[in-house]
Amino acid sequence: MISPLLRLLLHRFLLVLGVYVLLRLGFYLANYGVFREATAGQVVLAFWYGLRFDIAALLLLNVPFLLLSWVPKFGRGWQGLVRGVYLTLNATGIALNLIDTQYFKFIGRRTSNELFTITGDIQRQAGQLVWHYWFLLVPFGVLFGLVWYFYPMPTAADAAYYQNPAGRGRRAAWAGAEFALLAALAALGIRGGLQLKPLRTGHAFMQTPPVLGHVTLNSTYTFLRSLGYEPPERRAYFASPQTLRRALAARPPRPRPGSARRPDNVVILLVESFSSEYNGIENGGGTSYTPFFDSLATRGLLFRHHYANGRRSIEALPAVLAGLPALLENSFITSNFQTNELHGLGELLGRAGYATSVFHGAQNGTMGFNTFAGKVGIQQYYGLQEYPGGAQSPDYDGNWGVFDEPYLQYFARQLGQQRQPFFSTVFTLTSHEPFPVPPQYQGRFAPGQLPIHASIGYTDFALRQFFKTASQQPWYRNTLFILLADHTSQTLRPEYQNTLGAYKTPLLLFHPGHPLPAANVERITQHADVPATVLDYLNVPAQGQLLPFGYSAFDGGTTGRALFLSGGSYFLVHRDYVTELTADNRVRLYPYQRHQLPATPLQNPDPQKLRQYGDELKACVQFYINGLADNSLYR
């Protein structure tokens, strides 16, 4: 017979374990579109596998409660303290999982320690986030109420069991044995079982389809595991640097001997959440929220197979400015590698005589953009503090920063004050949660079926006004414009609701002064191609300080590639196949279709392509991870 303490502890633990099953169900239903290709049987298995992660997470979260529960005191005061600790700890876990039912829609993965790494941003936005997602308070109240109401309290018989002087020695020995057993089981539960290696986040994705790994996981586990951050495991797919380099398939742009350097300015417009799904030109002329972008794309080079390297804004700048894709679970900007050697367009173009700058209308320090810009050689950073009036300006949106239209007008004017040639990047922000539209434009833009649609319409209008103002400036016709999105956002079209579609963004090169060099707009491109493309276009040498992941969009000797990390797997996109390297080092091949990835890989893939692309992907991963660990990306 088990003791009352152990019985109470088991009942309390099973209560919150049952709550986590309900949380998983809510997460699955809230994000059904992502998982709709999975069969009912596969979903049930994902739930079953999730119990392993729930047990590990709840044991980690409830360590203080477990220790307090083993004290044989049954007074109201002590038991009230134990109950209070239990409710406080598990309320935190419930809140994390409920938040992720919505946050997952934006970042495509469960929450990690980013809640700490971007604490300032969260504090500034706390009010509007609570206001916008007030409905999450309802399931939180219900689940917390269930835990509070059904929490088992000890009875008089339980207290009498320990007060009876008869058999006290036997009870003490039995309690010691139970505690030892409990400690062993808790350690085993946290470890995830008796397998060779402890349970890791990547283990959740070893199922079909892998995307169900997000259902298997819970946010408490991913958050707690990320607090004790460990560098990614080093890779040893290739024994020698020579074989690694060959498989890496690097293609740095080669300066054209005898050709003069182009003295053009370069302006990068990095537009918040400007997914391909929202425009008409990439979707057969269907519903479009971006009429200006659609028209501008007909006058430039629109690369129709472009993919972001990450799902978050904080992952875009390293790729666009330094050619560093997001192949870590955490962003480079907030990782332990943030002080590593890194060279970017700011440094390389600054050496070539360019004035360099980054503009972002949010609070200075948001997502570490200001410090990262300096790290890659940007000479001037303009944030909310530099904007006339700052947070007191009538152009301030009350949430993130300055509305896009006035900020892009300010950007156009500031460019007129830059010394030429200049290289400048602006990062817009209005089409970010909570997707505001300025009061004077309420009702002007098509509301669509998602909250973001009207906001995208406003941002497109702001871009139109920017180009109208810029076209009147003397520097305009001597400028290469690069327009792309930082990542995707809310999705409605079923054809985009898959692993590949979650990264599909536009890339547009536009020059108002002369035709651009010939390029294959049907090639694969990625954010990390921007540095090589800019240097190639300007004929500026990289001097060995360009990372090997990206290609120039003007390189006619390749059909391009794209890299990203999703669901614990690495992906490599080519024009014929998409290659996946799973968490347990299996290589899978999928047929490529623009922004569409089947739920299951090819059963009998081409062995030559499987080997070739598998080696290329492994080389990229090994070079990336080991290079960061050794601070040797440029050696």
Residue pairs with C-beta under 8 A, 6 or more apart in sequence:
2 10
2 178
3 161
3 171
3 174
3 175
3 178
4 154
4 157
4 158
4 161
4 162
5 69
5 70
5 72
5 175
5 178
6 178
6 182
8 69
8 152
8 154
8 158
9 66
9 69
9 70
9 182
11 152
12 69
12 86
12 151
12 152
13 58
13 62
15 146
15 147
15 150
15 151
15 152
16 58
16 62
16 90
16 93
16 147
17 51
17 54
17 55
17 58
19 90
19 94
19 143
19 146
19 147
20 50
20 54
20 57
20 58
20 93
20 97
20 218
20 220
21 47
21 51
21 54
22 143
23 94
23 97
23 98
23 143
23 218
24 47
24 50
24 54
24 97
24 215
24 218
25 47
26 97
26 98
26 101
26 139
27 97
27 100
27 101
27 104
27 214
27 215
28 35
28 43
28 215
30 101
30 102
30 104
30 105
31 101
31 104
31 105
31 214
33 491
33 494
33 497
34 104
34 211
34 214
34 497
35 43
35 211
35 212
35 214
35 215
36 494
36 497
37 209
37 498
37 599
38 46
38 209
38 211
38 212
38 599
42 207
42 208
42 209
42 212
43 212
43 215
45 207
45 212
46 207
46 212
46 213
46 215
46 216
47 215
47 216
49 204
49 207
49 216
50 204
50 215
50 216
50 217
50 218
52 192
52 193
52 199
53 192
53 199
53 204
53 216
53 217
53 218
53 221
54 218
54 221
55 189
56 189
56 190
56 191
56 192
56 199
56 221
57 93
57 218
57 220
57 221
57 224
58 90
58 93
58 220
59 66
59 186
59 189
59 190
60 190
60 220
60 221
60 224
61 89
61 90
61 92
61 93
61 220
61 224
62 86
62 89
62 90
64 85
64 89
65 82
65 85
65 86
65 89
66 182
66 186
68 81
68 82
68 85
69 82
70 179
70 182
71 78
72 162
72 175
73 79
74 154
74 158
74 159
74 162
79 153
79 154
83 151
83 153
86 151
87 144
87 147
87 148
87 151
90 147
91 140
91 144
91 147
93 219
93 220
94 140
94 143
94 144
94 147
95 140
96 111
96 219
96 220
96 223
97 218
97 219
97 220
98 136
98 139
98 140
98 143
99 111
99 133
99 136
99 219
100 110
100 111
100 219
101 136
102 133
102 136
103 111
104 110
104 214
105 489
105 490
105 491
106 311
106 312
106 433
106 489
106 490
107 311
107 312
108 311
108 502
108 566
109 214
109 222
109 311
109 329
109 566
109 567
110 214
110 217
110 218
110 219
110 221
110 222
110 223
111 219
111 222
111 223
112 222
112 223
112 225
112 226
112 329
112 330
113 223
113 226
113 227
113 229
113 330
114 314
114 330
114 331
114 334
115 122
115 223
116 227
117 330
117 331
117 334
118 314
118 334
118 367
120 363
120 365
120 366
121 363
121 366
121 367
122 129
124 363
125 399
125 400
128 398
128 399
128 434
129 433
129 434
132 433
132 434
161 171
162 171
188 194
191 198
191 199
192 198
192 199
192 203
193 199
200 225
200 583
201 217
201 221
201 222
201 225
201 329
201 568
202 568
202 583
202 584
203 583
204 213
204 214
204 216
204 217
204 568
205 211
205 212
205 213
205 216
205 567
205 568
205 569
205 582
205 583
206 213
206 582
206 583
206 584
207 213
207 216
208 599
208 600
209 599
209 600
210 567
210 568
210 569
210 580
210 582
211 499
211 567
211 599
213 567
213 568
214 567
226 329
226 330
229 330
229 336
231 336
231 628
231 629
232 328
232 329
232 625
232 629
233 625
234 625
234 626
234 629
235 618
235 621
235 622
235 625
235 626
236 622
237 244
237 615
237 618
237 619
237 621
237 622
238 244
238 247
238 618
238 619
238 622
244 619
244 622
244 623
245 619
247 615
247 616
247 618
247 619
248 548
248 616
248 619
248 620
248 623
249 561
249 616
249 619
250 548
251 551
251 552
251 555
251 557
251 558
252 532
252 542
252 546
252 548
253 532
253 535
253 536
253 542
253 546
253 552
253 554
253 555
255 539
255 540
255 541
256 539
259 539
260 539
261 352
261 538
261 539
261 540
262 537
262 538
262 539
263 420
263 421
263 478
264 421
264 478
264 479
264 480
264 511
264 513
264 537
264 538
265 415
265 418
265 420
265 421
265 422
265 423
265 424
265 475
265 478
265 479
265 480
266 349
266 354
266 421
266 422
266 423
266 424
266 479
266 480
266 482
266 534
266 538
267 415
267 423
267 424
267 425
267 426
267 479
267 480
267 481
267 482
268 320
268 424
268 425
268 426
268 482
268 483
268 484
268 530
269 426
269 428
269 463
269 466
269 481
269 482
269 483
269 484
270 316
270 317
270 320
270 425
270 426
270 427
270 428
270 484
270 485
270 486
271 428
271 431
271 459
271 463
271 483
271 484
271 485
271 486
272 313
272 427
272 428
272 429
272 430
272 431
272 432
272 459
272 485
272 486
273 431
273 432
273 452
273 456
273 485
273 486
273 487
273 488
273 489
273 490
274 290
274 293
274 431
274 456
274 459
274 484
274 485
274 486
274 505
274 506
275 485
275 487
275 488
275 489
275 491
275 496
275 504
275 505
276 282
276 283
276 306
276 485
276 488
276 496
276 504
276 505
276 506
276 595
277 283
277 488
277 491
277 492
277 493
277 496
277 501
277 504
278 288
278 289
278 290
278 452
278 453
278 456
279 288
279 289
279 290
279 293
279 294
279 297
279 506
280 286
280 287
280 288
280 290
280 291
280 294
281 288
281 293
281 294
281 297
281 298
281 302
282 302
282 304
282 506
283 493
287 448
288 294
289 445
289 446
289 448
289 453
289 454
289 456
289 457
289 460
290 456
290 457
290 460
291 460
292 460
292 461
292 463
292 464
292 467
293 460
293 463
293 483
293 506
293 508
296 463
296 467
296 483
296 508
296 510
297 506
297 508
299 510
300 481
300 508
300 509
300 510
300 511
300 516
301 508
301 509
301 510
301 516
301 519
301 521
301 553
302 506
302 507
302 508
302 521
303 506
303 507
303 508
303 509
303 519
303 521
303 523
303 525
303 553
304 521
304 522
304 594
305 522
305 523
305 524
305 525
305 560
305 573
305 575
305 594
306 484
306 504
306 505
306 506
306 507
306 524
306 525
306 526
306 562
307 500
307 503
307 504
307 505
307 524
307 525
307 526
307 527
307 562
307 564
307 573
308 315
308 316
308 319
308 485
308 486
308 487
308 488
308 503
308 504
308 505
308 526
308 527
308 564
309 315
309 316
309 319
309 325
309 326
309 503
309 526
309 527
309 528
309 562
309 563
309 564
310 316
310 319
310 325
310 326
310 331
310 487
310 527
310 564
310 565
311 326
311 487
311 488
311 502
311 503
311 566
312 326
312 331
312 486
312 487
313 367
313 427
313 432
313 486
313 487
314 331
314 333
314 334
314 367
314 368
315 326
315 331
315 332
315 487
316 427
316 486
316 487
316 527
317 333
317 369
317 372
317 373
317 427
318 324
318 326
318 331
318 332
318 333
318 342
318 372
319 325
319 326
319 526
319 527
319 528
319 530
320 425
320 484
320 527
320 528
320 530
320 531
321 344
321 345
321 346
321 372
321 373
321 376
321 378
321 425
321 530
321 531
322 342
322 343
322 344
322 345
322 376
322 531
322 547
323 344
323 528
323 529
323 530
323 531
323 532
323 546
323 547
323 549
323 550
324 332
324 342
324 528
324 547
324 549
325 526
325 527
325 528
325 549
325 550
325 563
325 564
325 624
326 332
326 564
326 565
327 563
327 564
327 565
327 570
327 620
327 621
327 624
327 625
328 335
328 337
328 565
328 628
329 565
332 338
333 367
333 368
333 369
333 371
333 372
334 368
335 628
337 628
337 629
337 631
338 368
338 372
338 375
340 628
340 631
340 633
341 631
341 633
341 634
342 375
342 376
342 633
343 376
343 377
343 545
343 546
343 634
344 375
344 376
344 377
344 378
344 531
345 356
345 376
345 377
345 423
345 530
345 531
345 534
345 535
346 356
346 358
346 373
346 376
346 377
346 378
346 379
346 423
347 376
347 377
347 545
348 377
348 531
348 535
348 540
348 542
348 543
348 545
348 546
349 356
349 377
349 423
349 534
349 538
349 540
350 356
350 377
350 379
351 543
352 538
352 540
353 421
354 421
354 422
354 423
355 379
355 380
355 418
355 419
355 420
355 421
355 422
355 423
356 377
356 378
356 379
356 380
356 422
356 423
356 424
357 378
357 379
357 380
357 381
357 382
357 414
357 418
357 422
357 423
357 424
357 425
358 369
358 370
358 373
358 378
358 380
358 381
358 382
358 424
358 425
358 426
358 427
359 382
359 407
359 411
359 414
359 424
359 425
359 426
359 427
360 366
360 369
360 381
360 382
360 383
360 401
360 426
360 427
360 429
361 383
361 384
361 387
361 400
361 401
361 402
361 404
361 407
361 428
361 429
362 369
362 383
362 384
362 400
362 401
362 429
363 383
363 384
363 385
363 391
363 400
363 401
364 370
364 381
364 383
364 384
364 385
364 386
365 371
365 383
366 383
366 400
366 401
369 381
369 383
369 427
370 381
370 383
373 381
374 381
378 425
382 414
383 401
384 390
384 391
384 396
384 401
384 402
387 393
387 395
387 402
387 407
387 410
388 410
389 395
389 396
390 396
393 402
395 402
395 403
395 406
395 407
396 402
396 403
397 403
397 430
397 436
397 438
398 436
399 434
399 436
400 429
400 430
400 432
401 407
401 429
402 410
402 429
403 430
403 436
403 438
403 462
404 428
404 429
404 430
404 431
404 458
404 459
404 462
404 463
405 438
405 458
405 461
405 462
405 465
407 426
407 428
407 429
407 462
408 426
408 428
408 462
408 463
408 465
408 466
409 465
409 466
409 469
411 424
411 426
411 466
412 466
412 469
412 470
412 473
413 469
415 422
415 424
415 470
415 473
415 475
416 473
416 474
416 475
418 424
418 475
420 475
420 478
421 478
422 475
423 534
427 486
428 459
428 462
430 436
430 437
430 455
430 458
430 459
430 462
431 452
431 455
431 456
431 458
431 459
431 489
434 451
435 451
435 452
435 454
435 455
436 455
437 444
437 445
437 454
437 455
437 458
438 458
441 458
441 461
444 457
444 458
444 461
445 453
445 454
445 455
445 457
445 458
445 461
446 453
446 454
446 457
447 453
447 454
448 454
448 457
448 492
449 492
450 490
450 491
450 492
451 490
452 489
452 490
463 483
470 476
470 479
471 512
476 512
476 513
477 512
477 513
478 513
479 511
479 512
479 513
480 509
480 510
480 511
480 516
480 534
480 537
481 508
481 509
481 510
481 511
481 512
482 507
482 508
482 509
482 530
482 533
482 534
483 506
483 507
483 508
483 510
484 505
484 506
484 507
484 508
484 527
484 530
485 505
485 506
486 505
487 503
487 505
488 496
488 501
488 502
488 503
488 504
488 505
491 497
491 501
491 502
495 501
495 595
495 596
496 502
496 504
496 595
498 595
498 596
498 597
498 599
499 566
499 567
499 571
499 597
500 571
500 573
500 578
500 595
500 596
500 597
501 595
501 596
501 597
502 566
503 562
503 564
503 566
504 594
504 595
507 525
507 553
509 516
509 519
509 533
509 553
516 537
517 537
517 554
518 554
518 556
519 553
519 554
519 556
520 556
520 559
522 575
523 553
523 558
523 559
523 560
523 575
524 559
524 560
524 561
524 562
524 573
524 574
524 575
525 553
525 560
525 562
526 550
526 560
526 561
526 562
526 563
526 564
526 573
528 547
528 549
528 550
528 563
529 550
529 551
529 552
529 553
529 560
530 550
531 546
531 547
531 550
532 542
532 546
532 550
532 551
532 552
532 555
533 550
533 552
533 553
533 554
534 540
535 541
535 542
535 546
535 552
536 552
536 553
536 554
536 555
537 552
537 554
544 634
545 634
547 633
547 634
548 623
549 563
549 620
549 624
551 558
551 560
551 561
553 560
559 574
559 575
560 574
560 575
561 572
561 573
561 574
561 616
562 571
562 572
562 573
563 570
563 571
563 572
563 573
563 617
563 620
564 570
564 571
565 571
568 582
568 583
569 580
569 581
569 582
569 583
570 580
570 581
570 617
570 620
570 621
571 578
571 579
571 580
571 581
571 617
572 578
572 579
572 581
572 613
572 616
572 617
572 620
573 592
574 592
574 613
575 592
576 591
576 592
576 609
577 589
577 590
577 591
577 592
577 605
577 606
577 609
577 613
578 589
578 590
578 591
578 592
578 597
579 587
579 588
579 589
579 590
579 610
579 613
579 614
579 616
579 617
580 587
580 588
580 589
580 590
580 601
581 587
581 614
581 617
581 618
581 621
582 588
587 610
587 613
587 614
587 617
587 618
588 601
588 602
588 605
589 601
589 602
589 605
589 606
589 609
589 610
589 613
590 597
590 598
590 601
590 602
591 598
591 602
623 633
624 633
626 632
627 633
